Amino acid sequence: MNQKKYFDYIEERLTTLATRIKLRGQLNILDLNIHSEDFYCRFLNLLYEYKRLTNLNNSEKQNIEAIDLIDTEKKIYIQVSATASKQKIELMDDKQLVKIANLANNKNIQFIASILQDKLPEELNRDEYIILKLSEDDKLFKIENQEINQ
């Protein structure tokens, strides 16, 4: 019975935090956004028993737009965001995208992003970096001549 009580309590608090961040964000009051990065860093460390997940925005390292929480040992990179819109992803400039790609290369990890070719920085527009291309005719994946019961 206590498990449901604890779950409900945690759910209520997280919902309250999300609601307050959303409402305050509409007024351009962003202090809770900053505090929530630290909160989620500690929360995820406890929840998943991470040991070295840290808030990159609290370090001397320059902030990377798409990475807030980082554990380089386990190769975990997390963005904490009040919005998850396509527009926010598209607003990342070329320098930031190249910086993330270089970080991924240096740490020997895979970085996957869905980017229109005309938005792809010149430095990253090489065959070795591209794993899938879709033409105007291939807007959706096509499954041809495959039998379900083989």
N, C-alpha and C positions, 0 to 999 in steps of 0.2 A: 504494500500500500504506500509506503514511503517513496518508492521509485516514481510513481505517478505524481506524487506531491512535488518531488524535486524536479521532475521533468516540466511540470506545469509552471513552477516557479522560474526555472531557467528560460523557458519559452516566453513567459510574460516579460521578463527583464530584457531579453534580446529584442522582442517586438517593441518594447518601449524605447530602447536605444535606437532602433531603425526608424521609428516614427519621429523621434526627436531630431535625429540627423536630417531626415527628409524635410521636416518643417523648418528647422533652423537654416538649412541649405537654401531654401527658397528666400530667406531673408539675408543670404550671404554671410551668415554667422557660422564659421567653419571650425570652431574650436573642438567640437565633439568629433569631427572627422579625424583630427590629429590624435586625440586621445583614444579613439577607437582602434587606430593602428596598433598602439601599444597594448590595448586590451586584447585584441585578436591575436597578437603575437604571444602573449602569456597564455591565453585560452588554448590556442592550438598546441603550444608546447605541453600543456597539461593533458589535453585531450588525446593527442597522438604520441605522447611521451618523446617529443623532440627535445633535444638538449641544447641545440645551438641556433635555433630560429631567432633571428634578431630583426629589429626594425632598421632597415637601411637608411631611413630618413633621419635617424638619430645618430648616425655615424658621420665621420669626416668625409666619407666617400660621397662623390657627387650623386645626387638623386637621379635615378633612371625612371622615366615616366611610368613604365609598366611594371615596375618591381618595387614593392614596399617591404615585404618580409623575405628574408633570405637565410638559407642554411647551405653554405657552399659545400660542406662535408657530405650531406645527403642529397645535394643538388635539388633543393626545393626552392622555388621562386613563386611568390604569391603577391598578387595585387589586391589591396584592400580599397574598395571604391564604393562611394554612395550611389554611383550610376554605372551601369554596364551597357551603355548605349553604343551603337555602331559609330556614332559621331565621335565619341570619346576615343575610340580606337583609331579612327581615321585622322584625328587631330595630332597624333604622335608624329613628330617631324622626322625627316630622313636621318638626321644625326642621332636621334634617340634609337631609331630602328637599327642603324648600323652598330651603335654602341651595345645594344642587346645581343645582336648577332655575334659581335666580337667576344662579348662575355661568354656566350654559349660555346663558341669555338675554343676559347682559352680554357674553359672548365670541362671541355669534352662532353658537352650535353647537347641534346637535340632541342632546337627551337623551331616551332611550327607556327606560322601565321598565314592567314588567308588575306592576300593582298592583290588588288588589281595591278596588272602589269604596268600601267601608266603611273601608278603610285609607288612602284618599287624603286628604291634608290639605285642609281647606276652601279655602285659598288657591289650590290647584292643581286643584280640582274645577270647572273651567270648560271649556266646549266648545272654546275656542281651544287648550287644552292636550291634549285627548283626540283620538287619531287612530284608535282602534278600541275599540268597546264590544261585549261579548258578553253576551247574555242567558242566563238559565238554560237556555233551549232551544238555545242556540248554543255549547255547551261545546266542540265541535270545529268546525272550519271545514267547511262543506258545499260541495261542488262539484256544481252542478245543470246539467243540459242542456248539457254541454260535450262535444263530440266530439274525440277524440284526433287523428284524421287529417282535418283540415279542408283 
